[in-house]
């Protein structure tokens, strides 16, 4: 037990920063949950709002609320939404320089479309490839509705086209978002990549540690590759790892829900074949590339991929 305690102490000591006050500012962030709401006329709901300040720390700040179509739903100063009439509206929350929005669908009865869930066997295609999409049309109780006409839409038909029957075809290299509608209700969105596409981010250091340079995720010829630039530089400790994650503040959440790429032991350029590590990981799956001290755990820095 004594040796284990000493080992843990060394791991923690090696991941302790020294100049937190000198950390660069990061963009404020406001997140609403759930990502969408379906309500019956007369029902109320109150989404949760989570705010992170310019240091990436949760804070209690005033939040203002608004809706795009006040005839469909209203919102009070504390974020309580009341469904008024059938239709869709967008609820937006603002806190300082951050904002987030969710879609609200209001229905009048159990025969009306409340939600549409679309899915694809894969969203990474090469030009000329096609996949069949599915659309589950449901009422307010999550029960399937039959006989509803589904209309498909691609944000960029020069990259991805979708037939009336829901067959998505890659036309050229790039990215496109596909959605579906039924009775005026919009579905979730699927982000497709075709041919060669890339996302890039610049590292921001965290917790007093060092992290600089850029990260690039590239999808080409059905292979997803992560590249760190030649000027990449970070702190090192007893186990410094690169992760892909959708959280950039909680080291434990990154370890639990993120994707571990590989341990690194030196600065400079790195190239990782993500497809070889896990062929199920897609270009759009993760928002951040993280430098993580795994034993502690502690976040050394992150790059937001855009």
Backbone torsions as a table, in degrees:
resi	resn	phi	psi	omega
1	UNK	NA	-37.0	-179.5
2	UNK	-63.7	-43.1	-179.5
3	UNK	-66.1	-34.9	178.3
4	UNK	-65.5	-41.6	179.6
5	UNK	-63.7	-41.5	178.8
6	UNK	-63.8	-41.4	179.5
7	UNK	-62.1	-43.9	179.8
8	UNK	-64.1	-39.1	179.9
9	UNK	-63.6	-41.1	178.6
10	UNK	-63.9	-41.4	-179.9
11	UNK	-63.2	-43.4	179.6
12	UNK	-66.6	-42.5	-178.9
13	UNK	-62.3	-35.4	-177.2
14	UNK	-74.0	-10.4	-177.3
15	UNK	-116.0	21.9	-179.5
16	UNK	-97.8	125.7	179.3
17	UNK	-83.4	170.4	-174.1
18	UNK	-126.7	-15.9	-174.7
19	UNK	-134.0	56.7	-178.1
20	UNK	-58.0	-37.0	-176.7
21	UNK	-65.7	-20.1	-179.3
22	UNK	-91.9	0.8	-179.2
23	UNK	-58.0	142.0	175.4
24	UNK	-68.7	154.6	178.3
25	UNK	-70.7	150.7	176.1
26	UNK	-122.8	160.2	-179.0
27	UNK	-62.2	138.6	173.0
28	UNK	-63.7	153.5	-176.8
29	UNK	-139.2	132.5	175.8
30	UNK	-124.8	128.3	-177.3
31	UNK	-127.2	127.6	176.6
32	UNK	-100.4	146.0	176.0
33	UNK	-141.1	140.7	1.0
34	UNK	-74.4	178.4	-177.3
35	UNK	-74.8	-16.9	176.3
36	UNK	-156.8	160.5	179.2
37	UNK	-133.0	141.8	172.3
38	UNK	-124.2	123.8	-175.4
39	UNK	-130.8	149.1	170.6
40	UNK	-84.9	149.3	178.0
41	UNK	-51.6	128.1	-179.4
42	UNK	98.0	-19.0	179.9
43	UNK	-76.0	157.5	176.6
44	UNK	-124.8	154.8	176.2
45	UNK	-154.6	155.7	179.7
46	UNK	-133.3	100.8	177.6
47	UNK	-62.5	154.1	175.0
48	UNK	-91.6	143.9	179.7
49	UNK	-122.8	125.6	-180.0
50	UNK	-116.1	125.0	-176.0
51	UNK	-116.6	134.3	173.3
52	UNK	-116.9	129.8	-177.5
53	UNK	-79.6	-169.1	-174.7
54	UNK	-69.5	-6.9	174.9
55	UNK	-105.4	7.7	-179.1
56	UNK	74.4	22.6	-177.0
57	UNK	-109.3	135.6	177.3
58	UNK	-59.4	139.8	-179.5
59	UNK	-146.2	153.2	178.4
60	UNK	-96.9	107.6	-177.2
61	UNK	-130.4	158.2	177.3
62	UNK	-63.5	139.7	179.1
63	UNK	-123.5	131.4	175.6
64	UNK	-104.2	146.4	-174.7
65	UNK	-124.6	147.1	176.0
66	UNK	-154.2	159.3	175.6
67	UNK	-127.3	151.4	-178.1
68	UNK	-77.8	-34.6	-179.6
69	UNK	-125.4	97.2	-175.3
70	UNK	-68.0	-18.0	178.4
71	UNK	-74.0	-22.4	-179.4
72	UNK	-86.4	-43.9	-179.6
73	UNK	-153.8	149.4	175.7
74	UNK	-113.1	162.1	178.2
75	UNK	-139.9	137.6	-179.7
76	UNK	-91.1	176.8	-177.5
77	UNK	-64.7	-22.8	179.8
78	UNK	-96.3	7.1	175.9
79	UNK	90.3	11.2	177.6
80	UNK	-79.5	124.4	-178.1
81	UNK	-100.2	134.9	175.2
82	UNK	-118.4	124.8	179.0
83	UNK	-77.5	126.7	-174.8
84	UNK	-109.4	-42.0	-175.6
85	UNK	-153.5	152.2	-180.0
86	UNK	-56.4	139.9	178.8
87	UNK	147.9	-170.8	177.1
88	UNK	-125.7	145.7	176.3
89	UNK	-145.3	164.8	178.6
90	UNK	-112.7	126.3	176.5
91	UNK	-96.0	127.8	-178.8
92	UNK	-122.5	135.2	175.2
93	UNK	-115.1	141.9	179.1
94	UNK	-131.7	136.8	176.7
95	UNK	-141.5	113.3	-174.9
96	UNK	52.9	-117.6	-178.1
97	UNK	-100.1	11.6	-178.2
98	UNK	-111.3	154.2	178.0
99	UNK	-154.4	158.5	174.2
100	UNK	-154.1	156.0	-177.7
101	UNK	-137.0	151.4	172.5
102	UNK	-134.8	157.2	180.0
103	UNK	-93.2	136.0	178.8
104	UNK	-119.2	127.4	177.2
105	UNK	-111.5	129.6	179.1
106	UNK	-116.1	131.2	179.7
107	UNK	-124.4	160.9	-178.4
108	UNK	-104.3	-17.0	-178.3
109	UNK	-157.1	178.8	-176.1
110	UNK	-79.2	-6.7	178.4
111	UNK	-93.1	-5.0	-177.3
112	UNK	-88.9	149.4	177.5
113	UNK	-71.9	124.2	178.1
114	UNK	-110.0	-29.4	-179.1
115	UNK	-154.7	148.9	176.5
116	UNK	-130.2	123.6	178.9
117	UNK	-112.3	115.8	179.0
118	UNK	-105.4	151.5	-178.0
119	UNK	-147.7	159.0	178.3
120	UNK	-139.8	146.7	177.9
121	UNK	-62.2	-28.7	174.0
122	UNK	-163.4	154.2	-177.7
123	UNK	-119.0	6.1	174.7
124	UNK	-107.3	113.3	-175.5
125	UNK	-125.7	158.9	167.8
126	UNK	-100.0	150.5	178.8
127	UNK	-51.2	131.1	-178.1
128	UNK	99.2	-18.5	178.8
129	UNK	-81.4	152.5	-180.0
130	UNK	-135.3	150.9	173.1
131	UNK	-137.9	151.5	177.6
132	UNK	-93.4	128.3	179.9
133	UNK	-94.4	155.1	175.4
134	UNK	-120.2	149.9	178.3
135	UNK	-133.6	119.8	177.1
136	UNK	-100.9	112.5	-178.5
137	UNK	-98.1	123.6	-172.7
138	UNK	-132.2	159.3	176.0
139	UNK	-91.3	-171.0	-175.0
140	UNK	-62.7	-24.8	-179.9
141	UNK	-94.3	6.1	179.8
142	UNK	81.7	12.1	178.7
143	UNK	-86.7	141.4	-178.0
144	UNK	-68.0	140.8	176.5
145	UNK	-113.4	129.6	178.9
146	UNK	-101.0	163.4	176.0
147	UNK	78.2	10.5	-179.9
148	UNK	-94.3	134.4	178.7
149	UNK	-82.7	124.0	-179.9
150	UNK	-102.1	127.9	177.6
151	UNK	-109.8	130.8	-176.2
152	UNK	-101.0	146.9	-179.6
153	UNK	-140.4	133.2	173.9
154	UNK	-108.8	136.7	179.5
155	UNK	-71.9	-19.1	-179.9
156	UNK	-147.4	94.7	-177.6
157	UNK	-72.3	-10.7	174.3
158	UNK	-75.3	-15.5	179.6
159	UNK	-109.0	-50.8	-178.8
160	UNK	-131.3	128.2	172.3
161	UNK	-110.5	153.0	178.0
162	UNK	-132.3	125.3	-179.2
163	UNK	-76.7	170.5	179.4
164	UNK	-62.2	-25.5	-179.8
165	UNK	-90.1	1.8	176.3
166	UNK	89.1	26.6	175.7
167	UNK	-96.3	116.7	179.3
168	UNK	-92.2	131.6	-178.6
169	UNK	-126.5	131.0	176.2
170	UNK	-79.6	126.6	-176.8
171	UNK	-102.4	-42.5	-177.8
172	UNK	-151.1	173.1	-178.8
173	UNK	-69.2	143.5	178.3
174	UNK	144.1	-164.3	179.2
175	UNK	-130.3	148.0	178.0
176	UNK	-151.9	148.5	178.4
177	UNK	-103.2	132.4	-179.8
178	UNK	-113.6	132.8	175.8
179	UNK	-133.3	170.4	176.8
180	UNK	-137.3	153.7	176.7
181	UNK	-132.9	151.2	173.5
182	UNK	-148.4	125.1	-176.4
183	UNK	53.8	35.9	176.6
184	UNK	81.9	0.1	179.8
185	UNK	-96.4	131.0	-176.7
186	UNK	-94.5	146.7	-179.2
187	UNK	-86.2	-178.7	165.8
188	UNK	-66.4	168.1	-177.6
189	UNK	-109.8	140.9	173.3
190	UNK	-112.5	128.8	179.1
191	UNK	-97.4	117.5	180.0
192	UNK	-101.2	142.4	170.8
193	UNK	-116.5	139.4	-179.3
194	UNK	-128.6	131.0	178.2
195	UNK	62.2	-132.3	-179.4
196	UNK	-91.5	121.8	176.9
197	UNK	-143.0	155.3	-175.0
198	UNK	-145.8	154.1	172.2
199	UNK	-131.1	140.8	-175.7
200	UNK	-132.5	147.2	176.5
201	UNK	-146.5	155.0	178.4
202	UNK	-105.6	132.5	-177.2
203	UNK	-69.3	139.2	172.8
204	UNK	-120.3	129.0	-178.6
205	UNK	-74.6	158.4	-174.9
206	UNK	-140.1	145.3	173.5
207	UNK	64.1	23.9	179.4
208	UNK	86.1	3.6	-179.4
209	UNK	-93.2	177.2	-179.4
210	UNK	-101.4	135.1	172.4
211	UNK	-163.3	119.3	179.8
212	UNK	-150.6	168.3	-175.8
213	UNK	104.6	-168.5	-178.1
214	UNK	-129.3	157.0	175.5
215	UNK	-123.6	141.0	179.7
216	UNK	-133.1	126.6	172.3
217	UNK	-102.6	124.6	-177.3
218	UNK	-125.1	131.6	173.4
219	UNK	-111.9	116.9	-178.0
220	UNK	-151.2	133.6	-179.5
221	UNK	53.8	41.9	177.6
222	UNK	67.1	16.4	179.3
223	UNK	-119.3	130.0	176.3
224	UNK	-98.8	124.9	-176.7
225	UNK	-125.9	136.8	173.1
226	UNK	-107.2	128.0	-179.7
227	UNK	-123.5	131.8	171.4
228	UNK	-102.8	138.0	-172.6
229	UNK	-69.0	164.6	-177.9
230	UNK	-65.1	-24.1	178.6
231	UNK	-95.4	14.4	177.3
232	UNK	-62.9	134.8	-179.3
233	UNK	-147.4	137.8	-180.0
234	UNK	-149.3	166.7	171.0
235	UNK	-73.7	158.1	177.0
236	UNK	-129.4	149.6	-179.8
237	UNK	-149.2	-162.5	179.8
238	UNK	-76.3	71.9	179.6
239	UNK	110.4	80.0	177.7
240	UNK	-102.3	122.5	-172.6
241	UNK	-125.0	154.8	171.5
242	UNK	-99.7	131.0	177.9
243	UNK	-126.4	155.4	164.3
244	UNK	-106.6	135.1	-175.1
245	UNK	-156.5	165.2	174.1
246	UNK	-107.6	9.7	177.9
247	UNK	-131.3	134.9	-178.5
248	UNK	-118.8	9.3	-177.0
249	UNK	-118.9	-34.2	-176.8
250	UNK	-99.5	108.8	-178.6
251	UNK	-62.8	-38.5	-179.8
252	UNK	-66.6	-38.6	177.9
253	UNK	-67.7	-35.5	177.9
254	UNK	-63.4	-44.2	179.0
255	UNK	-65.0	-36.8	-175.8
256	UNK	-78.8	-45.2	-171.8
257	UNK	-108.6	-11.2	-179.7
258	UNK	-85.1	-177.8	-179.8
259	UNK	-114.1	117.6	179.6
260	UNK	-78.2	121.2	-179.4
261	UNK	-86.4	-64.2	-177.4
262	UNK	-174.5	156.8	173.3
263	UNK	-77.7	144.2	175.8
264	UNK	-122.8	151.3	-177.1
265	UNK	-131.1	3.7	-179.6
266	UNK	-151.3	160.1	176.4
267	UNK	-83.3	176.6	178.7
268	UNK	97.4	-167.7	-174.4
269	UNK	-68.9	139.3	174.4
270	UNK	-138.6	145.4	174.8
271	UNK	-131.5	128.6	-178.7
272	UNK	-124.2	127.0	175.4
273	UNK	-85.3	96.0	-176.7
274	UNK	-65.1	-37.4	-178.9
275	UNK	-61.4	-38.3	177.7
276	UNK	-66.5	-32.7	-180.0
277	UNK	-75.6	-45.8	178.4
278	UNK	-155.1	108.8	-175.2
279	UNK	-70.6	-10.2	-179.4
280	UNK	-84.6	-12.8	-179.6
281	UNK	-75.8	131.2	-178.1
282	UNK	-113.5	164.5	-175.7
283	UNK	-56.8	-37.7	-173.6
284	UNK	-95.9	3.2	-172.8
285	UNK	-67.8	-35.4	-172.8
286	UNK	-125.1	143.3	-175.7
287	UNK	-89.4	-27.6	-173.4
288	UNK	-127.1	149.2	163.5
289	UNK	-103.5	124.4	-171.9
290	UNK	-113.8	139.8	167.2
291	UNK	-101.7	117.2	-171.3
292	UNK	-125.1	131.3	167.7
293	UNK	-81.5	104.2	-170.7
294	UNK	-68.4	-41.3	-176.2
295	UNK	-62.5	-34.8	-171.5
296	UNK	-65.7	-56.3	-13.1
297	UNK	-85.6	160.7	179.1
298	UNK	-151.3	142.7	179.4
299	UNK	-86.6	120.6	177.6
300	UNK	-84.9	-31.6	-178.6
301	UNK	177.1	170.9	-178.6
302	UNK	-153.7	156.4	174.7
303	UNK	-124.8	123.7	176.9
304	UNK	-84.1	121.8	-174.2
305	UNK	-84.9	128.1	-178.5
306	UNK	-130.1	NA	NA
